[in-house]
Amino acid sequence: MKIENKYDVIVVGGGIAGVSAAVRAGKEKAKTLLIEHYGFVGGMSTAGMVSPFMKHQVNGDTLVKGVFQDIENEMRKRNGMIDNGFYANTFRTAAYHLLSEANCSILFNSEIIKVNRIDNRINSLTVLVENQKIEIEADVFIDTTGDAQILYLGDFPWVKGDETTGKLQALTLFFRMGNIDIQKATDYVKNHKDDFFKWMTYDFDFTKIISIAGYFSNVKKAIEEGRLNPDVEYIFFTTLPESGEGSFNTSNILGMDASTSESLTQAEMIGRNQVYQVVQILQNEIPGFENSYLLETAVQVGVRETRRAVGDYIVTGNDIKNGSKFDDAIARGCYGIDIHGQKDESSRMEDLEEGQYYEIPLRSLIVKDADNLLVAGRCISSTREGHSALRIMPTSAATGEACGALAALASKNSSIVREINPQEVREIVKHNITV
Ligand SMILES: Cc1cc2nc3c(=O)[nH]c(=O)nc-3n(C[C@H](O)[C@H](O)[C@H](O)COP(=O)(O)OP(=O)(O)OC[C@H]3O[C@@H](n4cnc5c(N)ncnc54)[C@H](O)[C@@H]3O)c2cc1C
């Protein structure tokens, strides 16, 4: 594939938000380029091995459809998605299928290093490709890097961390174990309920994803005996039906700012050591894990939070809690505030009432003071509380898709993004805003 000098839309960052943005822009006939610094798509969904998709249904209605559902369907077709869990490999294949169907160009192993702007408009990005700097122009740019890299490099407004303390959420290196005796493991859990989280359900249905979180006494003992890093609080894993495999969201890496290479390097070291320690505990002490083995660890440490854009609207924690609705809504969510606490900070998980949902306004995707720059996914314009709810994969996909729609419209009309009538975007993504 030959990379051209000019596109209608450039999407930087090929996580679930970027894939959804590119697919929607492509479907709307915009000439679209997706730039990704890894050699594959998926971001946290693949390199971070994050699964399953968090809650996005109310009263039996699925809030996120469109490109997100297309990704799900393509994964199901390939036997790589069961219930709401999926395999990273299948995510990639499903995404490639959709990107190529939408005629998107993709540039892997490439990183943006400079944003070339005049006043409020970005003209081009300088991209490092095979150690060469190339300049690529576009009408509209979408930042789905998770770290708001375009804003950072282009000197557009962004914020980072808690508004008062500056703290960022904990990091987690995912890993997967194989050959677990799930029946034995769940029997043990049922007989030791005090050693697990209160939110757990114990009527295990082996045709669905099973979540197990706790083993508090094993964790406590291992820490007391110096066999486990004291930052690990519990062991949490999910299993895909009949696989004998578990995906572990367990390591807890504190005190890092994952927007810096220095912190990411340290986090990698700490995370891998924690994984080794937890695997020892599982294999030696936990019923059902006697013959289990470490299948794989994620390519990179999972990052929940770094920079957030400052947009025309900032989604707040109150918007989430109160189920705010907006005239320019382009997506909906029902996942509550979920902050994985830092050192000296308690974690928070605040579920919305059953049946309640909030809307996300188009303005939270439009970067303040920018004529042709949009954000979606993890770097959406929000407070720390708002962000902690919006960052999940289904919502990231929905905000990405809305960006793709707006970018395609703005390019077609040679217009600055905030001059496009939100109703036109809403019409394109109506599947994500109507019951
Ligand atoms: C430990 C953990 C557990 C989680 N658990 C769940 C869960 O159970 N369910 C759920 O739904 N969500 C969960 N989440 C949240 C969710 O995974 C992420 O917030 C979501 O996947 C973010 O998607 P994204 O596309 O915005 O960003 P990312 O997936 O981070 O993608 C950003 C992409 O941009 C690329 N990039 C970055 N900088 C550049 C650059 N300069 N040039 C080119 N490319 C660049 C990166 O390589 C990456 O591919 C979890 C997150 C973590 C970290």
The ligand as a Gaussian input file, in Angstrom:
#p B3LYP/6-31G(d) Opt

LIG

0 1
 C       -6.060000      -2.853000      33.216000
 C       -7.268000      -2.384000      32.486000
 C       -8.460000      -3.058000      32.612000
 C       -9.575000      -2.636000      31.897000
 N      -10.714000      -3.394000      31.970000
 C      -11.712000      -3.142000      31.091000
 C      -12.773000      -4.060000      30.949000
 O      -12.824000      -5.096000      31.606000
 N      -13.750000      -3.777000      30.047000
 C      -13.739000      -2.637000      29.280000
 O      -14.667000      -2.451000      28.483000
 N      -12.725000      -1.741000      29.396000
 C      -11.703000      -1.989000      30.262000
 N      -10.629000      -1.132000      30.338000
 C      -10.654000       0.147000      29.585000
 C      -10.336000      -0.023000      28.105000
 O       -9.555000      -1.156000      27.842000
 C       -9.595000       1.185000      27.508000
 O       -9.899000       2.385000      28.140000
 C       -9.950000       1.285000      26.018000
 O       -9.590000       0.067000      25.389000
 C       -9.255000       2.474000      25.407000
 O       -9.349000       2.420000      24.012000
 P       -8.690000       3.570000      23.134000
 O       -8.873000       3.153000      21.722000
 O       -9.188000       4.877000      23.567000
 O       -7.145000       3.599000      23.521000
 P       -6.011000       2.485000      23.423000
 O       -6.597000       1.126000      23.401000
 O       -5.036000       2.834000      24.469000
 O       -5.373000       2.743000      21.974000
 C       -4.498000       3.796000      21.702000
 C       -3.635000       3.401000      20.502000
 O       -2.849000       4.512000      20.088000
 C       -1.547000       4.085000      19.748000
 N       -0.641000       5.242000      19.868000
 C       -0.314000       5.918000      20.999000
 N        0.516000       6.939000      20.722000
 C        0.720000       6.911000      19.375000
 C        1.490000       7.716000      18.469000
 N        2.218000       8.761000      18.893000
 N        1.490000       7.432000      17.143000
 C        0.754000       6.357000      16.701000
 N        0.008000       5.563000      17.521000
 C       -0.013000       5.828000      18.826000
 C       -1.284000       2.966000      20.748000
 O       -0.287000       2.084000      20.304000
 C       -2.660000       2.291000      20.829000
 O       -2.798000       1.245000      19.889000
 C       -9.500000      -1.507000      31.055000
 C       -8.283000      -0.819000      30.922000
 C       -7.167000      -1.263000      31.600000
 C       -5.880000      -0.562000      31.393000

